[in-house]
Amino acid sequence: MADLPTADPAGVAHSTQDIEPTTSRGGPDVLLRQVIGNVFRRLRRERGITLRELAEQAQVSVPYLSEIERGRKEPSSEILAAICRALDLELADLLTEVQFDLATAVRSTLPLHLQTSSIRVTESGPQRVVSSPTAYSTSAQAFALVA
């Protein structure tokens, strides 16, 4: 269990923030509020806006916005809408960013198992190899990984 605040000698957690979430795999859960906060912080910085400026435009306090960006507070839909307006961002675009970051974070926590017995190396002659954005041909040996 995570270290709890020392103010409570009984060791009782008073909010979900006092408990370290874990997955069935034993690793930390990725919380939606953390991903949303990361997206807001990234977009704010990309736009060159200070925390204070964004807080004023969204009409939320600087400490509260800071806690949202750090994933410590779960904003209401009204606060999400206000921050999105201040960032000139559609809610759908925020959700797209969050979906991408969440999927990336979840994939990075999954264990990768590669069985070497399932890799077959094949040698082939000259092939046309397609690569983005241009295509080229090569006379080098090509190797293929077969799952």
C-alpha positions in Angstrom: 0.0 0.0 0.0 1.2 3.5 -0.7 2.5 5.8 2.0 -0.5 7.6 3.5 -0.5 11.1 5.0 1.0 11.1 8.4 -1.7 13.4 9.8 -3.9 10.3 10.3 -2.2 7.9 12.7 -4.7 5.2 11.9 -3.4 5.1 8.3 -6.9 5.6 6.8 -7.0 7.0 3.3 -9.4 10.0 3.0 -9.6 10.2 -0.7 -8.7 8.1 -3.7 -5.7 10.3 -4.2 -4.2 8.7 -1.1 -4.3 5.3 -2.6 -1.9 4.1 -5.3 -4.1 2.4 -8.0 -2.8 -0.9 -9.4 -3.8 -3.1 -12.2 -4.2 -6.8 -12.1 -0.8 -7.0 -13.7 0.7 -5.3 -10.6 1.7 -2.1 -12.4 0.1 1.3 -11.9 -3.2 2.1 -13.5 -3.3 5.0 -16.0 -6.0 7.4 -14.6 -8.1 9.4 -17.0 -7.6 12.6 -15.0 -3.8 12.2 -15.3 -4.1 11.8 -19.1 -6.4 14.8 -19.4 -4.1 16.9 -17.3 -1.1 15.9 -19.4 -2.9 16.8 -22.6 -4.0 20.2 -21.2 -0.5 21.0 -20.0 1.1 19.9 -23.4 -1.4 22.0 -25.4 -1.0 25.0 -23.2 2.8 24.9 -23.5 2.6 24.4 -27.3 0.5 27.5 -27.5 2.9 29.5 -25.4 0.3 30.3 -22.7 1.2 30.5 -19.0 -0.8 28.7 -16.4 -2.0 32.0 -15.0 -3.2 33.2 -18.5 -5.1 30.0 -19.1 -6.6 30.1 -15.7 -7.8 33.7 -16.3 -9.2 32.8 -19.7 -11.0 29.7 -18.4 -12.1 31.5 -15.3 -10.7 28.9 -12.9 -8.2 29.5 -10.1 -4.5 29.0 -10.8 -4.0 26.4 -8.1 -7.0 24.4 -9.3 -5.8 24.5 -12.9 -2.4 23.4 -11.7 -3.9 20.4 -9.9 -5.9 19.5 -13.0 -2.7 19.6 -15.1 -0.9 17.4 -12.6 -3.8 14.9 -12.6 -4.7 15.5 -8.9 -8.2 16.8 -9.6 -10.9 15.4 -11.8 -12.5 18.4 -13.6 -16.2 18.6 -14.2 -17.6 18.7 -17.7 -18.2 22.5 -17.2 -14.5 23.0 -16.3 -13.4 20.9 -19.2 -15.5 23.0 -21.5 -14.1 26.2 -20.1 -10.5 25.1 -20.4 -11.2 23.8 -24.0 -12.7 27.2 -24.9 -9.7 29.0 -23.5 -7.4 26.8 -25.5 -9.6 27.3 -28.6 -10.1 23.5 -28.7 -13.1 21.5 -29.5 -14.1 18.9 -26.8 -13.9 16.2 -29.6 -10.3 17.2 -30.3 -9.5 17.0 -26.6 -11.0 13.5 -26.4 -9.0 12.5 -29.5 -5.8 13.7 -27.9 -6.7 11.9 -24.7 -7.6 8.7 -26.5 -4.2 8.7 -28.3 -2.2 9.4 -25.1 -4.2 6.8 -23.1 -3.8 4.1 -25.7 -0.1 4.9 -25.9 0.3 4.8 -22.1 -1.6 1.5 -21.8 0.3 -0.1 -24.6 3.6 0.9 -23.0 2.6 -0.9 -19.7 1.7 -4.2 -21.4 4.4 -6.8 -21.3 5.9 -7.8 -24.7 6.6 -11.4 -25.2 8.5 -12.4 -28.2 9.1 -16.1 -28.8 12.3 -16.5 -30.8 11.0 -19.9 -32.1 8.4 -18.1 -34.0 10.8 -15.9 -36.0 11.7 -17.3 -39.4 14.5 -15.6 -41.4 14.2 -15.9 -45.1 16.6 -14.7 -47.7 15.3 -13.3 -50.9 16.6 -11.7 -54.1 16.3 -8.1 -55.1 13.0 -6.7 -54.1 11.2 -3.4 -54.4 10.9 -2.1 -50.9 8.1 0.5 -50.4 8.9 3.2 -47.8 7.0 6.3 -47.0 7.1 8.9 -48.5 9.2 7.6 -51.5 9.8 4.1 -52.9 13.1 2.7 -53.8 14.6 -0.5 -55.0 17.5 -2.4 -53.4 19.6 -5.3 -54.1 20.4 -5.9 -50.5 19.1 -9.1 -48.8 15.7 -8.7 -47.2 14.7 -10.4 -44.0 11.1 -11.0 -43.0 9.7 -11.6 -39.5 6.9 -14.0 -39.6 4.5 -14.1 -36.7 
